Amino acid sequence: MPRPILATVSLPSLTHNLAVVATGLDRSRPPARPAPFIWAVVKANAYGHGILSAVAAFSRADGLAMLDLDEAIQCRAAGWTRPILLLEGFFEAADLPVIDHYGLTVTVHTREQLDMLRLAAPCTPIDAMIKLDSGMGRLGFPPDAYRDAYRVAGDLQRRGILGRLGKMTHFARADDDPDATGRQLQVFGNVTDGLPGRVSVCNSAATLTAGFWARLPAGVEQWVRPGICLYGASPFASRPAADFDLRPGMTLSAELISVRRIPAGYRVGYGHLFSAPRPMTIGVVCCGYADGYPRHAPTGTPVTVGGVRTRVLGRVSMDMLAVDLTAVPNARVGLRVVLWGEGGPTVDEVAASCGTIGYELLCAVAPRVPRKVVSN
């Protein structure tokens, strides 16, 4: 019998979340102004949900965005014909013929990439988004070098090496600091003013902030880049996914493999981090850090056993963890446990208890965990 642990991916939930984003964008647009196009971000194996699942679920997106060239090729092989954006662009000149063959759009964020393009001779022009570092401090041309980089990109466009050009940036604090985001937006507007091409600035948090994208100049083709929200997690620490009618795309579940009674003072797990304050019933769940559940999850991290909300006890082991069954008097071996997702705590609740974010937990589910894709 296979080990009783499962990651279930719901395609209807993913499709629903994309629809929520699209509807919100449409409702927040000013009169006579079209809603932006949507690049559904599917990086990191679609945040752990699977590239092929994402292609199927996000069929109504205008494009897909990711990092990995092999994942982009998978999308094309699965029948995706619309735009695909490589968020980190390309890493060596040898990537360019492949990018050309599959009709991909690249992010250009360094002088080295421009130099590689100068020497390239692709068969067809490659579309590119020229990235500005407006305050993220990560990828992108600094403000004082951006317009020159865009000029070089324009020269490459005239030579037939690059095709459509666009302008993009990434926000560092769209989830928690509107003022910081406003400053970045102002930098972006000042630096790119008058430069032709489409625009892409909004991540999940900015996309879900009503009307945020509409602060950009009218008459420009705009693309938003929602990511984590498409998978049913919230980009905001202060606002749960349910506030936006987002549904969990993944449910991580397992079973109890042991139920036992322990006396007061009995210590549980490695390091004896939990000591029973009274006689109690505990259970052992076949899920541990080798499955992607965080080892640093403390006592009190929420979990649902048999539909009853309870808590993790002590230190998470490689292959199992202990749970409090005080509120589950009829607990038995084989009873279903939801670590996060449908019928259990949200992935954001688990992440908050562990001092991290839902993104990390979804991406970290290990390959050894069986996947089940639900299409209805």
C-alpha positions in Angstrom: 0.0 0.0 0.0 1.4 3.5 -0.9 2.2 5.8 2.0 -1.1 7.7 2.8 -0.2 11.2 1.9 -1.5 13.2 -1.1 -1.3 16.6 -2.7 -4.6 17.2 -4.5 -4.6 20.0 -7.2 -8.0 21.4 -8.1 -8.2 22.7 -11.7 -11.6 24.3 -11.1 -10.2 26.2 -8.1 -7.3 27.5 -10.2 -9.7 28.5 -13.0 -12.0 30.2 -10.5 -9.1 32.2 -9.1 -8.1 33.5 -12.6 -11.7 34.5 -13.2 -11.8 36.4 -9.8 -8.7 38.3 -10.9 -10.1 39.1 -14.4 -13.5 40.2 -13.0 -11.8 42.4 -10.5 -9.7 44.1 -13.1 -12.7 44.6 -15.3 -14.8 46.1 -12.5 -12.0 48.5 -11.4 -11.3 49.9 -14.8 -12.3 53.5 -15.6 -15.0 54.0 -18.2 -13.9 53.5 -21.8 -10.6 52.0 -20.7 -9.9 48.4 -21.5 -8.9 46.0 -18.7 -5.3 44.9 -18.8 -4.1 41.7 -20.3 -3.1 38.9 -17.9 0.1 37.0 -17.8 -0.6 34.1 -15.4 2.6 33.4 -13.6 3.5 29.7 -13.5 7.1 29.8 -12.3 8.5 27.1 -10.0 6.4 24.4 -11.6 3.3 26.6 -11.2 4.1 27.2 -7.5 4.2 23.5 -7.0 0.9 22.8 -8.7 2.3 21.4 -11.9 3.0 23.1 -15.3 0.5 21.0 -17.2 -2.2 21.6 -14.6 -1.6 25.4 -14.9 -1.8 25.3 -18.7 -5.2 23.5 -18.5 -6.6 25.7 -15.7 -5.4 29.0 -17.0 -6.6 28.5 -20.6 -8.3 31.9 -20.6 -5.2 33.8 -19.6 -3.7 36.1 -22.2 -0.3 34.7 -21.6 1.9 32.7 -19.2 5.0 34.0 -17.3 7.8 31.8 -15.9 11.6 31.6 -15.4 12.6 28.2 -16.8 13.1 27.7 -20.5 12.3 23.9 -20.2 8.9 24.8 -18.5 8.2 27.2 -21.4 8.8 24.4 -23.8 6.5 22.1 -21.8 3.8 24.8 -22.2 4.2 24.9 -26.0 4.2 21.1 -26.1 0.9 21.1 -24.2 -0.6 23.3 -26.8 -0.2 26.8 -25.4 0.0 29.1 -28.4 -0.4 32.5 -26.7 2.5 34.7 -25.3 5.0 33.2 -22.9 7.2 35.6 -20.9 10.5 34.5 -19.4 10.8 36.6 -16.3 14.5 36.4 -16.0 15.1 36.5 -19.7 17.9 34.4 -21.1 21.2 33.4 -19.5 23.5 32.7 -22.5 23.5 33.3 -26.2 22.8 29.7 -26.9 19.3 30.2 -25.4 18.3 32.6 -28.1 17.7 30.1 -31.0 15.5 28.1 -28.7 13.6 31.2 -27.6 13.2 32.2 -31.3 12.0 28.7 -32.2 9.3 28.6 -29.5 8.2 32.2 -30.0 8.9 33.4 -26.4 9.1 36.9 -25.0 12.2 37.7 -22.9 12.8 40.1 -20.1 16.0 42.1 -20.7 17.5 43.5 -17.5 21.3 43.7 -18.0 23.7 45.2 -20.4 25.2 41.7 -21.0 21.9 40.5 -22.4 21.8 43.5 -24.8 25.4 42.6 -25.9 24.4 39.0 -26.6 21.4 40.2 -28.6 23.7 42.4 -30.7 25.6 39.4 -31.8 22.5 37.2 -32.4 20.9 36.5 -35.7 17.5 35.0 -34.8 15.2 34.0 -37.7 12.3 36.1 -36.4 12.3 39.1 -34.1 12.1 38.3 -30.4 9.6 40.3 -28.3 11.2 41.8 -25.2 10.2 43.6 -22.0 13.0 46.0 -20.8 13.1 46.0 -17.0 13.6 49.0 -14.8 14.8 48.7 -11.2 12.5 51.3 -9.8 13.3 50.4 -6.1 13.2 46.6 -5.7 17.0 46.4 -5.7 17.1 43.2 -7.6 16.9 42.9 -11.4 16.6 45.7 -13.9 18.5 48.7 -15.3 18.9 51.5 -12.8 16.9 54.7 -13.6 19.9 56.6 -14.9 20.8 53.8 -17.4 17.3 52.8 -18.4 16.6 55.1 -21.3 19.9 54.3 -22.9 19.1 50.6 -22.6 15.8 51.2 -24.2 17.5 53.1 -27.0 19.8 50.1 -27.6 16.8 47.8 -27.6 15.2 50.1 -30.2 18.2 49.8 -32.4 18.0 46.0 -32.1 14.3 46.3 -33.1 15.2 48.2 -36.2 17.8 45.5 -37.1 15.1 42.9 -36.8 16.6 41.2 -33.8 14.0 42.3 -31.3 10.2 42.6 -32.1 7.7 44.3 -29.9 9.2 46.2 -26.9 7.7 46.9 -23.6 8.5 48.4 -20.2 8.3 46.6 -16.9 9.3 46.8 -13.2 8.6 44.9 -10.0 7.2 46.2 -6.7 9.0 45.4 -3.4 6.1 46.3 -1.1 2.8 46.2 -2.9 1.6 43.9 -0.2 2.2 46.2 2.8 3.3 49.8 1.9 1.3 51.9 -0.5 3.7 54.8 -0.1 6.7 52.8 -1.1 4.9 51.4 -4.0 3.7 54.8 -5.0 7.3 56.0 -5.0 8.3 53.1 -7.3 5.4 53.9 -9.6 6.5 57.5 -9.8 10.1 56.5 -10.6 8.7 54.2 -13.3 6.5 56.9 -14.8 9.3 59.5 -14.8 11.9 57.3 -16.3 9.7 55.7 -19.0 7.7 58.8 -19.9 7.5 59.1 -23.7 9.0 55.6 -24.4 6.8 53.5 -26.7 5.6 50.0 -25.9 3.4 48.1 -23.6 3.6 48.2 -19.8 3.8 45.5 -17.1 4.1 46.5 -13.4 1.5 44.7 -11.3 2.3 41.6 -9.3 -0.5 39.7 -7.3 -0.7 42.4 -4.6 -0.9 45.3 -7.0 -3.3 43.4 -9.2 -5.7 42.8 -6.3 -5.5 46.4 -5.2 -8.6 47.8 -6.8 -7.8 50.3 -9.5 -4.1 50.3 -8.9 -3.1 49.5 -12.5 -5.5 52.3 -13.6 -3.0 54.8 -12.1 -0.8 54.2 -15.2 -1.2 56.4 -18.3 -4.2 55.7 -20.4 -3.8 54.6 -24.0 -1.1 52.1 -23.2 -1.4 48.3 -23.6 -1.0 47.0 -20.0 -0.3 43.5 -18.7 -0.6 42.4 -15.1 1.4 39.5 -13.6 -0.7 37.7 -11.0 1.1 34.8 -9.3 0.3 33.5 -5.8 -3.3 34.7 -5.8 -4.0 32.3 -8.7 -3.2 29.4 -6.5 -5.6 30.5 -3.7 -3.1 32.1 -1.3 -3.1 35.8 -0.4 -0.2 38.1 -1.1 -1.2 40.2 1.9 -0.3 39.2 5.5 -3.3 41.2 6.8 -6.0 40.0 4.4 -6.9 36.3 4.0 -7.5 34.8 0.6 -11.2 34.4 1.4 -11.5 38.2 1.4 -11.0 38.0 -2.4 -13.1 34.8 -2.9 -9.9 32.9 -3.7 -10.0 29.1 -3.4 -7.1 26.8 -2.5 -5.5 25.2 -5.5 -3.7 22.6 -3.5 -4.8 20.5 -0.6 -2.1 18.6 1.3 -3.6 15.7 3.2 -2.4 12.6 5.0 -3.7 10.1 7.6 -3.2 9.2 11.2 -0.8 6.2 11.5 -0.9 6.0 15.3 -3.3 7.1 18.1 -2.1 6.8 21.7 -2.8 8.0 25.2 0.1 9.7 27.0 0.3 10.7 30.7 0.9 14.2 32.1 4.5 15.2 31.8 5.2 12.9 28.9 7.5 14.4 26.3 6.9 14.2 22.6 9.3 14.1 19.6 12.9 15.1 19.0 14.2 17.6 21.5 11.3 16.9 23.8 9.9 20.3 22.8 6.4 19.4 23.9 5.5 18.2 27.4 1.9 17.0 28.0 0.3 19.3 30.6 -2.2 16.6 31.5 -3.1 13.1 30.3 -4.0 13.4 26.6 -4.5 11.6 23.3 -2.0 12.3 20.6 -1.8 11.1 17.0 1.0 10.7 14.5 0.5 11.8 10.9 2.5 10.4 8.0 3.8 13.8 6.9 7.2 15.4 7.7 9.8 17.7 6.4 10.9 15.3 3.7 7.5 15.8 2.3 7.9 19.6 2.3 6.1 20.3 5.6 8.2 22.9 7.5 10.4 21.4 10.2 10.3 24.6 12.1 6.5 24.5 12.4 5.9 25.1 16.2 3.5 23.6 18.6 0.1 25.2 17.8 0.4 25.2 14.1 -3.1 24.5 12.8 -4.1 21.2 11.3 -7.5 19.5 10.8 -8.1 15.9 11.8 -11.3 14.2 10.8 -12.8 17.7 10.0 -11.9 19.0 13.5 -9.4 21.8 13.8 -6.5 21.0 16.2 -2.7 21.6 16.4 0.7 20.2 15.7 2.7 19.1 18.8 6.5 19.3 19.2 9.1 19.1 16.5 8.3 17.9 13.0 10.3 14.8 12.0 11.5 13.8 8.6 8.5 11.6 7.9 5.9 12.3 10.5 4.5 14.8 12.9 2.4 14.7 16.1 -1.0 16.2 16.6 -3.2 17.0 19.6 -6.3 14.7 19.5 -8.0 16.2 22.6 -10.8 17.6 20.4 -11.1 14.4 18.3 -12.3 11.8 20.8 -13.2 9.3 18.1 -9.8 9.5 16.4 -8.5 6.3 14.8 -5.7 5.1 12.6 -6.6 6.0 9.0 -8.5 9.1 9.8 -7.9 11.9 7.2 -5.7 14.8 8.2 -5.6 18.1 6.2 -2.3 19.9 6.6 -3.6 22.8 4.4 -6.2 23.4 1.8 -9.8 22.4 1.3 -11.3 21.3 4.6 -8.3 22.4 6.6 -6.3 25.5 7.6 -5.2 27.7 4.7 -1.7 27.5 3.5 -1.3 31.1 4.7 -2.3 30.2 8.2 0.2 27.4 8.4 2.9 29.7 6.9 2.1 32.5 9.4 2.5 30.0 12.3 5.9 29.0 10.8 7.1 32.6 10.2 7.2 32.2 6.5 4.8 32.7 3.5 2.4 30.4 1.6 4.6 30.6 -1.5 7.4 28.7 0.2 5.1 25.9 1.4 3.4 25.3 -1.9 6.7 25.3 -3.8 8.4 23.0 -1.3 6.0 20.0 -1.4 8.4 17.2 -2.2 8.4 15.1 -5.4 7.9 12.0 -3.3 4.4 13.2 -2.4 1.9 11.7 -4.8 -0.2 14.2 -6.8 -3.8 13.9 -7.8 -5.2 16.4 -10.3 -9.0 17.0 -10.0 -10.7 18.4 -13.0 -14.3 18.7 -11.7 
